[in-house]
Amino acid sequence: MSCILICGILLSILQSILFWEKEPGISVTIFVIAFLLGFLYLMNKNKKIENKKALILTIPIILLSMTYFIYHNSILRIMNTFVICFLVIIMCIYTTKLKLKLQDFLIGIINVLAGTFESISDVIDDLKKRIKKKENIDENDKATEAKKIIRSIIYAIPVVVIVFILLASADSIFANIFESIIRGVTDIFVAENFIMFLLRIGIMIIFFFVISSFFVNIIMKDTMFNDESTEKVIELKIENMTINTILTILNIFYLIFSVIQFTSLFSKINMNDFDYATYARQGFFQLMIISFINISMIMIAKLNRQNINKYTIVMSILTLVFTVIILLSAFFRMRLYEEAYGYTYLRLFVYYILATELLLILPIGLWIFEKKIDILKSTIGIVIIMYVILNFSNIESTIAKQNVDRYFENQEENEIDLTYLLNHTGTDAIGEIKRLLNAKNQNVVKRVEEYLLEEKEQLQETKKSWQEINLSYIKAKEELINVD
């Protein structure tokens, strides 16, 4: 317990140094690595690592934390905060168990979240016991100890003051450093600064309890992470006829739908009669829902172990094939929409979601044929890999590049949505937006010049601390050096 409390104190102090009134940058990577080292040390010390293969999840966790240092994408920064936390939870679950079923995985998530808050009382109780032990020290010993401390301070003060004055007079840099420290300490007692100081201490205390409780829940408490519960298998008691009927009817509808896609959409017959916005965008979301329904039905059919037969397997495979066609249709619709109106966050996210679903088809197909494959691990692995790729694709730069390229292909006919481009992208896209200075349309050039000058001013005025170091900002400054 002592190691857990020390780790909690150190991490709470570190987060305050790295994040207090600071924008996330390299600080996120430093903190995540420190947290992982503390986590692995405590797990190893208490012999809780049952599955070393699960530690591979430290790779995507660290990679995602590095995006705060490399890029400056506001949307992904918010998303990554939750994704990193969720990956840590998954790592906790898989690290403590050699084998894991779906229900164990879901229970594990609940245990991590609910158990962390429940464990706060354990941390408080442990702290109370430690304080009581100190209070039981003999009063005479305490008085003697206090006298020694006071005497030492009285003797030390004049020596320290003399040495400090001599050093300060000998070196102006040394004097300036300590002057700023002294000024910072005195500033704390100003009313406004004192409130912020108390708030900062309060956040550190809250963080200490949360992080310590998290470790206590994983390592000390009697939960699924520590007891050897018997594994259960999910068995759904659904009539085989019901499943086969649903799959058969769905496949008939999907067959009709597929024929329509091949005869109209994929062959682009009479596509000029359609409204791209309505046809492509609405169609995509509807097809996405259908694809999720299909995958769910296949899993239900597969998990219905008592009644599964060859017909069910055939119907499941057909549903899977039609799901691929539906996903391709959704992809094709979004491609048409993007060709007409250009790239946006939503449209690029669409491509990644579709690609992820298509990749998931393979392990699901093998799973249907009773191949030895852990469908849960395969799904989690594919989703994580695709999400990391999304983060490192520099999405804002990609949006800007594709839109600028599309505009330059035919400047007379193509339009560029400058309002979206300038308002929804940041420093990651500066290099690509700068290319628009070569546009023939002087209105476009003028708006881009104004935007770049504003960005240059803002970057020059903004002073970043070492915790906020960000390569995207540095690169953007270099790109804007020659902009006047």
Secondary structure, DSSP 8 states (H G I E B T S, - for coil): -HHHHHHHHHHHHHHHHHHTT---SHHHHHHHHHHHHHHHHHHHHTT----GGGGGGHHHHHHHHHHHHH---HHHHHHHHHHHHHHHHHHHHHHT-SS--HHHHHHHHHHHHHHHHHTHHHHHHHHHHHHHHHHTS-HHHHHHHHHHHHHHHHHHHHHHHHHHHHHHHH-HHHHHHHHHHHHHHHHTTSHHHHHHHHHHHHHHHHHHHHHHHHHHHHHTSSSTTTS------------HHHHHHHHHHHHHHHHHHHHHIIIIITTTTTGGGS-HIIIIIIHHHHHHHHHHHHHHHHHHHHH-TTT--HHHHHHHHHHHHHHHHHHHHHHHHHHHHHHHH---HHHHHHHHHHHHHHHHHHHHHHHHTT-S--HHHHHHHHHHHHHHHHHTT-HHHHHHHHHHHHHHH-TTT----HHHHHHH--GGGHHHHHGGGG-S-HHHHHHHHHHHHHHHHHHHH----GGG--HHHHHHHHHTTT--
